[in-house]
Amino acid sequence: MFLKTVKPAQRARVSSIQRTLNANLLEPRNIEEDILSTSILEEKQRELKMHLTDYCRANKHKRGLPSLSRFQVIESPPIVFCMVPKVASRMWRAIFKQLRLHIEQQRANLDQYNATDICHYLVKSYKFMFVREPFERLLSAYKDKFVSTRAVDRYILDTYGRNIIRKYRPNATQQALQDGNDVTFPEFIEYILKDGIHEGLNWHWNTFEDQCRPCSVEYNFIGRFEYLSQDAKYALKKAGVYNLTHDQFPSTINNNYSRTRYELIKYYSQIPLEWIVQLGRVYRSSFEMFGYPFPGPLEELFHNTTGQTGITGKTGQSG
């Protein structure tokens, strides 16, 4: 009866709302909560993009594109995603594989397309990337590649593990030199500070700038690992493919905060504070581009100490 008493335009809107309620099995109050949550997210996104724009204008940054193999592509609807290792990258690979299978798409990465198509996707597609607190991401890379190593990562041990042990472990055993599979966290960090920054950081532990060129590529959305579930859903909905994916993203900020903080302190307390300051300089762009404070989650390690703790080398400053 209600629909019969309203004007056609209003009737269409009411019908649309009812279809939304039926499709999502949500009560109206939950729809309102979802709208509020989306509004807050979009406001934070505007602030993040303004911050990034200010950074890019004020600082020297790398221009051009990174390796095109780092961009995952969906042809319809057109989507480009810059893959950053250790920012839920395995789950993102699974989602993009699922999307390609749905549309029977053969090619996966942007480097598999011709120049005309590359320009088309970089201009016309919905482009997004995700970032993560830099110290947390670096530790995750170490643990993934040198602690909980998979068979597919054997090349990391062959390429980096043996070399790190040979250069940074006095009196290393022949077994350790041969296997390269027991690199300690201090050895890994010493390698980054003394060799990695000169020979080029591996993409598993490089900067966001090297990985995705956020000052050169105009991303429609930049999500945070700290709000993975919410940000991933939003990005996939805006890209027009959320209904084709499964909800594979757990909430990271509430469930794992205490464990993550414990792990960070456990590992970074093994290295000198000056190394942490040097890491802040190496990954300065990753901190400053996206508003991550330095030393962030490692602040307590600097308590009751004196000396240089800021990225810029000035006491107490964060760059």
VEXDREN-2710 file (C-alpha; in Angstrom, 1 decimal):
% VEXDREN-2710
k/r/px/py/pz
1/MET/0.0/0.0/0.0
2/PHE/2.8/2.4/0.9
3/LEU/4.3/2.3/-2.6
4/LYS/1.0/3.2/-4.2
5/THR/0.7/6.4/-2.3
6/VAL/4.1/8.0/-3.3
7/LYS/5.3/9.6/-6.5
8/PRO/7.0/7.5/-9.1
9/ALA/10.5/8.9/-8.3
10/GLN/10.0/8.3/-4.6
11/ARG/8.6/4.8/-5.4
12/ALA/11.7/4.0/-7.3
13/ARG/13.9/5.1/-4.5
14/VAL/12.0/3.1/-1.9
15/SER/12.1/0.0/-4.1
16/SER/15.8/0.5/-4.5
17/ILE/16.2/0.7/-0.7
18/GLN/14.1/-2.5/-0.2
19/ARG/16.2/-4.4/-2.8
20/THR/19.3/-3.3/-0.9
21/LEU/17.9/-4.5/2.3
22/ASN/16.8/-7.9/0.8
23/ALA/20.2/-8.4/-0.9
24/ASN/22.3/-7.7/2.2
25/LEU/19.9/-9.0/4.8
26/LEU/20.5/-5.9/6.9
27/GLU/18.2/-3.9/9.1
28/PRO/17.8/-0.2/8.3
29/ARG/19.8/0.9/11.3
30/ASN/22.8/-1.3/10.0
31/ILE/22.5/0.5/6.7
32/GLU/22.8/3.8/8.5
33/GLU/25.8/2.5/10.4
34/ASP/27.4/1.4/7.2
35/ILE/26.8/4.8/5.6
36/LEU/28.4/6.5/8.6
37/SER/31.4/4.2/8.5
38/THR/31.8/4.8/4.8
39/SER/31.6/8.5/5.3
40/ILE/34.3/8.4/8.0
41/LEU/36.5/6.2/5.8
42/GLU/36.1/8.6/2.8
43/GLU/37.0/11.6/4.9
44/LYS/40.2/9.8/6.1
45/GLN/41.0/8.9/2.5
46/ARG/40.7/12.6/1.5
47/GLU/43.0/13.5/4.3
48/LEU/45.5/10.8/3.4
49/LYS/45.6/11.9/-0.3
50/MET/46.1/15.5/0.7
51/HIS/48.9/14.5/3.0
52/LEU/50.5/12.5/0.1
53/THR/50.1/15.4/-2.3
54/ASP/51.8/17.7/0.1
55/TYR/54.6/15.2/0.6
56/CYS/55.1/14.8/-3.2
57/ARG/55.3/18.5/-3.7
58/ALA/57.7/19.2/-0.9
59/ASN/60.1/16.3/-1.4
60/LYS/62.2/14.8/-4.1
61/HIS/60.7/11.6/-5.3
62/LYS/61.2/8.9/-7.8
63/ARG/59.4/9.5/-11.1
64/GLY/58.1/7.1/-13.7
65/LEU/56.7/3.7/-13.2
66/PRO/58.0/0.8/-11.2
67/SER/58.2/-2.7/-12.6
68/LEU/54.9/-3.3/-14.4
69/SER/54.9/-6.9/-13.1
70/ARG/53.9/-5.5/-9.7
71/PHE/50.5/-4.4/-11.0
72/GLN/47.7/-6.9/-11.0
73/VAL/45.1/-6.3/-13.7
74/ILE/41.4/-7.1/-14.2
75/GLU/40.1/-6.3/-17.6
76/SER/36.4/-5.9/-16.9
77/PRO/35.6/-3.8/-15.0
78/PRO/39.1/-2.3/-15.5
79/ILE/41.1/-2.5/-12.2
80/VAL/44.8/-2.1/-11.5
81/PHE/46.2/-3.1/-8.1
82/CYS/49.8/-2.4/-7.0
83/MET/50.9/-5.5/-5.1
84/VAL/53.0/-4.8/-2.0
85/PRO/54.5/-7.9/-0.4
86/LYS/53.6/-8.4/3.3
87/VAL/50.5/-6.3/3.1
88/ALA/48.0/-9.2/2.8
89/SER/49.6/-9.9/-0.6
90/ARG/48.7/-13.7/-0.6
91/MET/45.1/-12.9/0.1
92/TRP/45.1/-10.3/-2.7
93/ARG/46.6/-12.8/-5.1
94/ALA/43.8/-15.2/-4.3
95/ILE/41.2/-12.6/-4.8
96/PHE/42.6/-11.5/-8.2
97/LYS/43.0/-15.1/-9.3
98/GLN/39.3/-15.6/-8.4
99/LEU/38.3/-12.5/-10.4
100/ARG/40.3/-13.6/-13.5
101/LEU/38.8/-17.1/-13.4
102/HIS/35.3/-15.5/-13.3
103/ILE/35.8/-13.6/-16.5
104/GLU/38.1/-16.2/-18.1
105/GLN/41.0/-13.7/-18.2
106/GLN/44.4/-15.2/-19.1
107/ARG/46.8/-12.4/-18.4
108/ALA/47.5/-11.3/-14.8
109/ASN/50.1/-8.5/-14.7
110/LEU/50.4/-5.2/-16.5
111/ASP/53.7/-6.1/-18.1
112/GLN/51.9/-8.7/-20.2
113/TYR/50.0/-6.0/-22.2
114/ASN/51.1/-3.8/-25.1
115/ALA/51.9/-0.1/-24.6
116/THR/48.5/1.1/-25.7
117/ASP/46.7/-1.2/-23.3
118/ILE/49.1/-0.2/-20.5
119/CYS/48.3/3.4/-20.9
120/HIS/44.6/2.6/-21.1
121/TYR/44.6/0.7/-17.8
122/LEU/46.8/3.3/-16.0
123/VAL/44.4/6.1/-17.0
124/LYS/41.0/4.5/-17.2
125/SER/41.0/1.8/-14.5
126/TYR/40.2/1.9/-10.8
127/LYS/43.6/1.9/-9.2
128/PHE/44.4/1.1/-5.6
129/MET/47.2/-0.1/-3.3
130/PHE/47.6/-0.9/0.4
131/VAL/50.3/0.2/2.9
132/ARG/51.4/-1.0/6.3
133/GLU/53.3/0.4/9.2
134/PRO/57.0/0.2/7.9
135/PHE/58.6/-1.5/10.9
136/GLU/55.9/-4.0/11.1
137/ARG/56.1/-4.8/7.4
138/LEU/59.9/-5.2/7.6
139/LEU/59.7/-7.6/10.5
140/SER/57.0/-9.6/8.6
141/ALA/59.2/-9.8/5.6
142/TYR/62.1/-11.2/7.7
143/LYS/59.9/-13.8/9.4
144/ASP/58.3/-14.9/6.2
145/LYS/61.6/-15.3/4.2
146/PHE/64.1/-16.3/6.9
147/VAL/62.1/-17.9/9.7
148/SER/59.0/-19.6/8.3
149/THR/60.5/-20.2/4.8
150/ARG/58.4/-22.0/2.2
151/ALA/59.9/-24.2/-0.6
152/VAL/59.1/-21.5/-3.1
153/ASP/61.3/-19.1/-1.3
154/ARG/64.5/-21.2/-1.4
155/TYR/66.0/-18.7/-3.8
156/ILE/65.9/-16.1/-1.0
157/LEU/68.1/-18.3/1.2
158/ASP/70.4/-19.0/-1.8
159/THR/70.6/-15.4/-2.9
160/TYR/70.5/-13.5/0.5
161/GLY/70.7/-16.0/3.3
162/ARG/74.2/-17.4/2.5
163/ASN/75.6/-14.0/1.7
164/ILE/74.3/-12.4/4.9
165/ILE/75.7/-15.2/7.1
166/ARG/79.0/-15.1/5.3
167/LYS/79.4/-11.3/5.7
168/TYR/77.8/-10.7/9.1
169/ARG/78.4/-13.8/11.2
170/PRO/81.9/-14.3/12.5
171/ASN/83.0/-17.9/12.6
172/ALA/79.9/-19.2/10.8
173/THR/79.8/-22.9/10.5
174/GLN/80.0/-24.6/7.1
175/GLN/76.5/-25.9/7.5
176/ALA/75.1/-22.4/8.1
177/LEU/77.0/-21.1/5.1
178/GLN/75.6/-23.9/2.9
179/ASP/72.0/-23.7/4.1
180/GLY/71.6/-20.0/4.7
181/ASN/68.4/-20.7/6.6
182/ASP/69.1/-19.4/10.1
183/VAL/69.7/-15.7/9.5
184/THR/69.1/-13.7/12.7
185/PHE/67.1/-10.5/12.8
186/PRO/70.2/-8.4/13.7
187/GLU/72.1/-10.0/10.8
188/PHE/69.2/-9.2/8.4
189/ILE/69.0/-5.5/9.5
190/GLU/72.8/-5.1/9.4
191/TYR/72.7/-6.4/5.8
192/ILE/70.0/-3.8/4.8
193/LEU/71.9/-0.9/6.4
194/LYS/75.3/-1.8/5.0
195/ASP/74.6/-3.6/1.7
196/GLY/70.9/-3.6/0.8
197/ILE/70.6/0.2/0.5
198/HIS/73.5/0.2/-2.0
199/GLU/72.6/-2.8/-4.1
200/GLY/68.9/-2.2/-4.2
201/LEU/66.3/-3.5/-1.7
202/ASN/64.5/-6.7/-2.6
203/TRP/60.8/-6.0/-3.4
204/HIS/59.8/-8.0/-0.3
205/TRP/61.4/-5.3/2.0
206/ASN/61.7/-2.2/-0.3
207/THR/59.9/1.1/0.2
208/PHE/56.3/1.9/-0.9
209/GLU/57.8/4.5/-3.2
210/ASP/60.0/1.9/-5.0
211/GLN/57.1/-0.5/-5.2
212/CYS/54.2/1.6/-6.4
213/ARG/55.4/5.1/-7.2
214/PRO/52.5/6.8/-5.4
215/CYS/53.7/10.3/-6.4
216/SER/53.6/9.3/-10.1
217/VAL/50.5/7.0/-10.2
218/GLU/47.2/8.6/-9.2
219/TYR/45.6/5.9/-7.1
220/ASN/41.8/6.1/-6.6
221/PHE/42.2/4.5/-3.2
222/ILE/45.1/3.8/-0.7
223/GLY/44.1/1.4/2.0
224/ARG/45.8/0.6/5.3
225/PHE/46.7/-2.9/6.5
226/GLU/45.7/-1.7/10.0
227/TYR/42.1/-1.4/8.7
228/LEU/42.3/-4.3/6.2
229/SER/38.8/-5.7/6.5
230/GLN/37.0/-2.3/6.2
231/ASP/39.3/-0.8/3.6
232/ALA/39.4/-4.0/1.4
233/LYS/35.6/-4.2/1.3
234/TYR/35.4/-0.5/0.4
235/ALA/38.0/-0.8/-2.4
236/LEU/36.4/-3.9/-3.9
237/LYS/32.9/-2.3/-3.8
238/LYS/34.2/0.9/-5.5
239/ALA/35.9/-1.2/-8.1
240/GLY/32.6/-3.0/-8.8
241/VAL/33.7/-6.5/-7.9
242/TYR/32.9/-7.1/-4.2
243/ASN/30.0/-9.3/-5.0
244/LEU/32.3/-11.6/-6.9
245/THR/34.7/-12.1/-4.0
246/HIS/34.5/-13.9/-0.7
247/ASP/35.1/-12.0/2.5
248/GLN/38.7/-13.2/3.0
249/PHE/40.0/-10.3/5.1
250/PRO/40.1/-10.7/8.9
251/SER/40.0/-7.6/11.1
252/THR/43.7/-6.9/11.9
253/ILE/43.6/-3.9/14.3
254/ASN/41.7/-5.4/17.2
255/ASN/42.5/-9.1/17.2
256/ASN/46.3/-9.0/16.6
257/TYR/47.3/-5.7/18.1
258/SER/48.8/-7.0/21.3
259/ARG/50.6/-9.9/19.7
260/THR/52.0/-7.7/16.9
261/ARG/53.2/-5.1/19.5
262/TYR/54.9/-7.8/21.5
263/GLU/56.6/-9.2/18.4
264/LEU/57.9/-5.8/17.3
265/ILE/59.5/-5.1/20.7
266/LYS/60.9/-8.6/21.0
267/TYR/62.7/-8.4/17.7
268/TYR/63.7/-4.7/17.5
269/SER/65.1/-4.8/21.0
270/GLN/67.8/-7.1/19.6
271/ILE/69.4/-4.3/17.6
272/PRO/71.0/-1.0/18.6
273/LEU/68.8/2.1/18.8
274/GLU/71.0/3.8/16.2
275/TRP/70.1/1.1/13.7
276/ILE/66.5/1.9/14.3
277/VAL/67.2/5.5/13.6
278/GLN/69.1/4.5/10.4
279/LEU/66.1/2.3/9.3
280/GLY/64.0/5.4/9.8
281/ARG/66.1/7.2/7.2
282/VAL/66.1/4.3/4.8
283/TYR/62.3/4.0/5.0
284/ARG/61.7/7.7/5.5
285/SER/59.4/8.0/2.4
286/SER/57.3/5.0/3.6
287/PHE/56.7/6.8/7.0
288/GLU/56.2/10.3/5.7
289/MET/54.1/9.6/2.6
290/PHE/51.3/8.0/4.5
291/GLY/51.6/9.7/7.9
292/TYR/53.1/6.9/9.9
293/PRO/55.0/8.4/12.9
294/PHE/58.6/7.5/13.7
295/PRO/59.5/5.5/15.8
296/GLY/55.8/4.6/16.1
297/PRO/55.4/1.2/17.7
298/LEU/59.0/1.2/18.8
299/GLU/58.7/4.3/20.9
300/GLU/59.1/2.5/24.2
301/LEU/62.5/1.3/23.2
302/PHE/63.7/4.9/23.3
303/HIS/62.3/5.6/26.7
304/ASN/64.8/6.7/29.3
305/THR/67.5/7.1/26.6
306/THR/69.2/10.1/25.2
307/GLY/70.7/10.9/21.8
308/GLN/69.4/11.1/18.3
309/THR/66.1/9.4/17.8
310/GLY/64.5/11.2/15.0
311/ILE/64.7/10.4/11.3
312/THR/66.3/13.7/10.6
313/GLY/68.9/13.1/13.3
314/LYS/67.5/15.7/15.6
315/THR/66.6/14.6/19.1
316/GLY/63.0/13.8/19.5
317/GLN/61.9/14.7/16.0
318/SER/60.1/12.4/13.7
319/GLY/61.2/13.9/10.5
END
